[in-house]
Amino acid sequence: MLNGTGVKIFTGTSHPELAEIIARRLGLPLAKADVTKSGIGETSVRIAESVRENDVYIINTGCGAVNTSLMELCIMIHACKIASAKRITAVVPLFPYARQDKKDKSRAPITAKLVANMIQKAGCDHVITMDLHASQIQGFFDVPVDNVGNSCSSTFVVRSLFAEPSSILYIRTHFDLQNVVIVSPDAAAPRDRLGVDFALFHKERKKANSVSRMVLVGHVKDKVAILIDDMADTCGTLCLAAHHLTEAGVAKVYAIVTHGILSGDALENIEKSVLEKLIVTNTLPQKENQAKCSKIEVIDIGPVLGEVIRRSHYGESVSKLFHEVPY
């Protein structure tokens, strides 16, 4: 909990529920800001209280109307900067355009790099995000980047947290580890810390969100399979993987993902799939999705983000949070 001296927490319109959870964790009220949109779609921001010489945290995630959320974030950062805030931190649980992180075809933009530049040029000193789709996004900033160390006024810092500790805690408390097999596209999945079996899918894609071929590597027969990934969008790949696992003889299939984007026919795909549950974190709003799909369960990462804000403000290390869930 913070004592409130010199700290202000603002939220945009993308995920006010998460901002409330974080503020309660810290024992602070959300600071007042008016965010409106004109008839032609322009975003207007008015910071309704003083931020002079304050440590400011602005919470907005990359969901829904992503372009609107991004502009809100940049305008709020700029408004606080010219209002003489001492330090400005953007808390962006899902980094916008994170999947556009490389030049994968001729004349293609690297939009994640552009977003990094926008946030930096707006006046942000520090970014806190969770499970970046690609770690190299941390290198898209043109000034020194420190992944876990303490920041100072002359250094732009990116802290990329991981939902892995929260996922591990969920698995430990909900499953019999002797019967579990972790299935992940990442060989560095949490199997080592859980001491369970591991399998993976080799995937071949012809285009984004579309897998042309999928090959299972590993033994999964009669096990409870837990698919782990950083995000689920249309869930076509996830449901296909669950189907392949069922054909391979698993007893049950669950999936745990950090960012439940769940666009298009995702909810219908999940309901029709062999998945027992899709467990997502609340980096994005999930209340509507839960109301429409009975298979969705949510892990609250508000305490993790609240603790990293507290540690950041007091200059403490956040590396402990890569391995433990705060209480």
C-alpha positions as CSV (number, residue, x, y, z in Angstrom):
1,M,0.0,0.0,0.0
2,L,1.2,3.5,-0.8
3,N,0.9,6.5,1.5
4,G,-0.5,8.6,-1.4
5,T,2.2,11.3,-1.1
6,G,3.2,12.4,-4.6
7,V,1.5,9.6,-6.5
8,K,-1.4,9.9,-8.9
9,I,-3.1,7.0,-10.8
10,F,-5.2,7.8,-13.9
11,T,-7.1,5.6,-16.2
12,G,-8.3,5.9,-19.7
13,T,-11.6,4.4,-21.0
14,S,-10.3,1.0,-22.2
15,H,-10.3,-0.9,-18.8
16,P,-11.4,1.2,-15.8
17,E,-12.3,-2.0,-13.9
18,L,-8.7,-3.1,-13.8
19,A,-7.6,0.4,-12.8
20,E,-10.1,0.3,-9.9
21,I,-8.6,-3.1,-8.8
22,I,-5.0,-1.7,-8.9
23,A,-6.0,1.5,-7.0
24,R,-7.7,-0.6,-4.3
25,R,-4.6,-2.7,-4.0
26,L,-2.5,0.4,-3.5
27,G,-5.1,2.0,-1.1
28,L,-5.4,5.1,-3.3
29,P,-8.3,6.7,-5.1
30,L,-8.1,7.1,-8.9
31,A,-7.1,10.6,-9.9
32,K,-9.6,12.7,-11.8
33,A,-9.4,13.1,-15.5
34,D,-12.1,13.9,-18.1
35,V,-11.7,11.9,-21.3
36,T,-14.2,12.8,-24.0
37,K,-14.6,12.4,-27.7
38,S,-15.9,15.0,-30.1
39,G,-18.5,14.5,-32.9
40,I,-15.7,13.9,-35.4
41,G,-14.0,11.4,-33.2
42,E,-11.2,13.5,-31.7
43,T,-10.1,12.6,-28.2
44,S,-10.1,15.4,-25.6
45,V,-8.4,15.0,-22.2
46,R,-8.5,17.3,-19.2
47,I,-6.4,16.4,-16.1
48,A,-8.7,17.6,-13.3
49,E,-6.1,17.8,-10.5
50,S,-2.6,19.0,-10.0
51,V,0.2,16.6,-11.0
52,R,3.2,19.0,-10.4
53,E,6.2,17.0,-9.2
54,N,4.1,13.9,-8.8
55,D,4.9,10.3,-9.8
56,V,2.1,9.6,-12.3
57,Y,0.8,6.2,-13.5
58,I,-1.6,6.1,-16.5
59,I,-3.5,2.8,-17.0
60,N,-4.8,2.0,-20.5
61,T,-4.7,-1.3,-22.3
62,G,-4.8,-2.2,-26.0
63,C,-8.3,-3.5,-26.4
64,G,-11.6,-2.7,-28.1
65,A,-11.1,0.5,-30.1
66,V,-7.3,0.1,-30.0
67,N,-6.5,3.3,-31.9
68,T,-8.7,5.3,-29.5
69,S,-7.0,3.7,-26.5
70,L,-3.6,4.5,-27.9
71,M,-4.4,8.1,-28.6
72,E,-6.0,8.5,-25.1
73,L,-2.8,7.2,-23.6
74,C,-0.5,9.5,-25.6
75,I,-2.7,12.6,-25.0
76,M,-2.9,11.8,-21.2
77,I,0.9,11.4,-21.1
78,H,1.4,14.7,-22.9
79,A,-1.1,16.5,-20.7
80,C,0.7,15.3,-17.5
81,K,4.1,16.1,-19.0
82,I,3.3,19.8,-19.8
83,A,1.6,20.0,-16.3
84,S,5.1,19.4,-14.8
85,A,4.7,15.8,-13.6
86,K,8.0,14.5,-12.1
87,R,7.8,11.1,-13.8
88,I,5.1,9.5,-16.0
89,T,4.6,5.7,-16.3
90,A,2.3,4.1,-18.8
91,V,0.8,0.9,-17.5
92,V,-0.2,-1.0,-20.7
93,P,-1.2,-4.6,-19.8
94,L,-1.6,-5.5,-23.5
95,F,0.8,-3.5,-25.7
96,P,-1.0,-2.2,-28.8
97,Y,0.1,-3.6,-32.2
98,A,2.4,-6.1,-30.5
99,R,1.9,-8.7,-33.2
100,Q,3.2,-6.3,-35.9
101,D,6.8,-6.6,-34.6
102,K,8.7,-7.4,-37.7
103,K,8.9,-6.8,-41.4
104,D,7.5,-10.1,-42.6
105,K,6.8,-9.0,-46.2
106,S,7.8,-6.4,-48.7
107,R,6.8,-2.8,-47.7
108,A,5.3,-4.0,-44.4
109,P,5.5,-1.6,-41.5
110,I,6.9,-2.5,-38.0
111,T,4.0,-0.9,-36.3
112,A,5.0,-1.9,-32.7
113,K,8.1,0.2,-33.2
114,L,5.9,3.1,-34.3
115,V,3.8,2.7,-31.2
116,A,6.9,2.6,-29.0
117,N,8.1,5.9,-30.6
118,M,4.7,7.5,-30.0
119,I,4.5,6.6,-26.3
120,Q,8.1,7.8,-25.8
121,K,7.7,11.1,-27.8
122,A,4.5,11.9,-25.9
123,G,6.7,12.3,-22.8
124,C,6.6,8.9,-21.1
125,D,9.5,7.9,-18.8
126,H,8.6,4.3,-18.1
127,V,6.4,1.6,-19.5
128,I,4.9,-1.4,-17.5
129,T,3.5,-4.1,-19.7
130,M,2.7,-7.8,-19.5
131,D,3.7,-10.8,-21.6
132,L,4.9,-8.9,-24.7
133,H,4.2,-10.9,-27.8
134,A,7.8,-10.6,-28.8
135,S,10.6,-9.7,-26.4
136,Q,12.4,-7.6,-29.1
137,I,9.7,-4.9,-28.6
138,Q,11.8,-3.8,-25.6
139,G,14.5,-2.9,-28.1
140,F,12.2,-0.6,-30.2
141,F,12.8,2.3,-27.9
142,D,15.7,4.7,-29.0
143,V,17.0,5.3,-25.5
144,P,18.5,2.9,-22.9
145,V,16.2,0.2,-21.8
146,D,16.4,-1.6,-18.4
147,N,14.2,-4.6,-18.2
148,V,14.3,-5.0,-14.4
149,G,16.5,-2.4,-12.8
150,N,15.4,0.9,-11.2
151,S,14.7,3.9,-13.5
152,C,16.1,7.3,-13.2
153,S,15.0,10.6,-14.8
154,S,17.4,10.3,-17.8
155,T,16.5,6.7,-18.7
156,F,13.4,5.3,-20.4
157,V,12.6,2.0,-18.8
158,V,10.4,-0.9,-20.1
159,R,9.3,-3.5,-17.5
160,S,7.7,-6.5,-19.2
161,L,6.1,-8.6,-16.5
162,F,5.0,-12.2,-17.0
163,A,1.7,-13.9,-16.1
164,E,3.6,-17.2,-15.6
165,P,3.6,-17.0,-11.8
166,S,-0.1,-16.4,-11.7
167,S,-0.6,-19.3,-14.2
168,I,1.6,-21.6,-12.1
169,L,-0.3,-20.8,-9.0
170,Y,-3.6,-21.6,-10.7
171,I,-2.3,-24.9,-12.0
172,R,-0.9,-25.9,-8.6
173,T,-4.2,-25.1,-6.9
174,H,-6.6,-26.6,-9.5
175,F,-4.9,-29.7,-10.9
176,D,-3.2,-32.9,-9.8
177,L,0.4,-32.3,-11.2
178,Q,1.1,-36.0,-11.6
179,N,-1.5,-36.2,-14.4
180,V,-0.7,-32.9,-16.1
181,V,1.2,-32.3,-19.3
182,I,2.0,-28.7,-20.4
183,V,1.5,-28.1,-24.1
184,S,3.1,-24.9,-25.4
185,P,4.7,-23.3,-28.5
186,D,7.4,-22.1,-26.2
187,A,10.0,-24.6,-24.9
188,A,10.5,-22.3,-21.9
189,A,7.0,-22.9,-20.7
190,P,6.5,-23.3,-16.9
191,R,7.0,-27.1,-16.9
192,D,10.4,-26.9,-15.1
193,R,8.9,-25.0,-12.2
194,L,6.0,-27.4,-12.0
195,G,7.9,-30.6,-12.6
196,V,5.4,-31.9,-15.1
197,D,5.6,-33.5,-18.6
198,F,5.9,-31.3,-21.6
199,A,4.7,-31.4,-25.2
200,L,4.6,-28.9,-28.0
201,F,2.9,-28.2,-31.4
202,H,5.0,-27.4,-34.4
203,K,2.8,-24.9,-36.4
204,E,3.0,-23.8,-40.0
205,R,1.2,-20.6,-40.9
206,K,0.2,-19.2,-44.3
207,K,-1.2,-16.0,-42.8
208,A,-1.9,-14.5,-39.3
209,N,-4.6,-16.3,-37.2
210,S,-4.5,-19.2,-39.7
211,V,-2.5,-22.4,-39.2
212,S,-2.1,-24.6,-42.2
213,R,-0.4,-27.5,-40.5
214,M,0.0,-28.6,-36.9
215,V,2.2,-31.5,-35.6
216,L,2.2,-32.7,-32.0
217,V,5.5,-33.6,-30.4
218,G,5.5,-35.4,-27.1
219,H,3.5,-38.1,-25.2
220,V,0.1,-36.9,-23.9
221,K,-2.1,-40.1,-23.7
222,D,-4.4,-40.3,-20.6
223,K,-3.0,-37.0,-19.3
224,V,-4.8,-33.7,-18.5
225,A,-3.4,-31.3,-21.1
226,I,-3.0,-27.6,-20.4
227,L,-2.4,-25.4,-23.4
228,I,-0.4,-22.3,-22.6
229,D,0.1,-19.2,-24.8
230,D,0.4,-15.5,-24.6
231,M,-2.8,-14.6,-26.4
232,A,-6.0,-16.0,-27.8
233,D,-7.7,-14.0,-30.7
234,T,-10.1,-15.9,-32.8
235,C,-9.2,-19.1,-30.9
236,G,-9.2,-21.2,-34.2
237,T,-5.6,-22.4,-33.5
238,L,-6.4,-23.1,-29.8
239,C,-9.5,-25.1,-30.6
240,L,-7.7,-27.0,-33.4
241,A,-4.8,-27.9,-30.9
242,A,-7.4,-29.1,-28.4
243,H,-9.0,-31.3,-31.1
244,H,-5.6,-32.8,-32.0
245,L,-4.8,-33.5,-28.3
246,T,-8.2,-35.3,-27.9
247,E,-7.3,-37.5,-30.9
248,A,-3.9,-38.2,-29.3
249,G,-5.8,-39.6,-26.3
250,V,-5.7,-37.0,-23.6
251,A,-8.3,-37.2,-20.8
252,K,-9.1,-33.5,-20.7
253,V,-7.9,-30.3,-22.3
254,Y,-7.6,-26.8,-20.7
255,A,-6.1,-23.6,-22.0
256,I,-4.4,-20.8,-20.1
257,V,-3.6,-17.6,-22.0
258,T,-2.5,-14.1,-20.8
259,H,-4.4,-11.9,-23.2
260,G,-8.0,-13.1,-24.0
261,I,-8.6,-10.9,-27.1
262,L,-11.5,-13.2,-28.2
263,S,-12.5,-11.5,-31.4
264,G,-14.7,-12.7,-34.3
265,D,-16.2,-16.1,-33.7
266,A,-13.9,-16.9,-30.7
267,L,-16.7,-17.4,-28.2
268,E,-18.6,-19.7,-30.5
269,N,-15.4,-21.6,-31.3
270,I,-14.7,-22.1,-27.6
271,E,-18.2,-23.3,-26.8
272,K,-18.2,-25.9,-29.6
273,S,-14.6,-27.0,-28.8
274,V,-13.5,-29.9,-26.6
275,L,-11.9,-27.4,-24.2
276,E,-13.0,-27.9,-20.7
277,K,-12.1,-24.3,-19.8
278,L,-10.3,-21.3,-21.2
279,I,-8.5,-19.5,-18.4
280,V,-7.5,-15.9,-19.2
281,T,-6.2,-13.0,-17.2
282,N,-8.0,-9.6,-16.9
283,T,-5.4,-7.6,-18.9
284,L,-8.5,-7.1,-21.1
285,P,-12.1,-6.7,-19.9
286,Q,-13.8,-10.1,-19.7
287,K,-17.2,-9.6,-18.1
288,E,-19.1,-9.7,-21.3
289,N,-17.2,-12.7,-22.6
290,Q,-17.9,-14.6,-19.4
291,A,-21.6,-13.8,-19.7
292,K,-21.7,-15.2,-23.2
293,C,-19.4,-18.2,-22.7
294,S,-19.6,-20.5,-19.7
295,K,-16.1,-22.0,-20.4
296,I,-14.2,-18.8,-19.6
297,E,-12.5,-18.3,-16.3
298,V,-10.5,-15.2,-15.3
299,I,-7.2,-14.9,-13.3
300,D,-6.9,-11.4,-11.6
301,I,-3.5,-9.8,-12.3
302,G,-4.5,-6.5,-10.7
303,P,-2.5,-7.4,-7.5
304,V,0.6,-8.0,-9.6
305,L,0.4,-4.7,-11.5
306,G,-0.4,-2.9,-8.2
307,E,2.7,-4.4,-6.5
308,V,4.9,-3.4,-9.4
309,I,3.6,0.2,-9.2
310,R,4.4,0.2,-5.5
311,R,7.9,-1.2,-6.0
312,S,8.5,1.2,-8.9
313,H,7.5,4.2,-6.8
314,Y,9.7,3.3,-3.9
315,G,12.7,2.2,-6.1
316,E,12.5,-1.4,-5.2
317,S,13.4,-4.3,-7.5
318,V,10.5,-5.9,-9.4
319,S,12.4,-9.0,-10.5
320,K,10.9,-11.0,-7.6
321,L,7.5,-10.7,-9.4
322,F,8.8,-12.7,-12.3
323,H,8.7,-15.7,-10.0
324,E,6.1,-15.0,-7.3
325,V,2.6,-13.8,-7.0
326,P,2.1,-11.0,-4.4
327,Y,-0.5,-11.4,-1.7
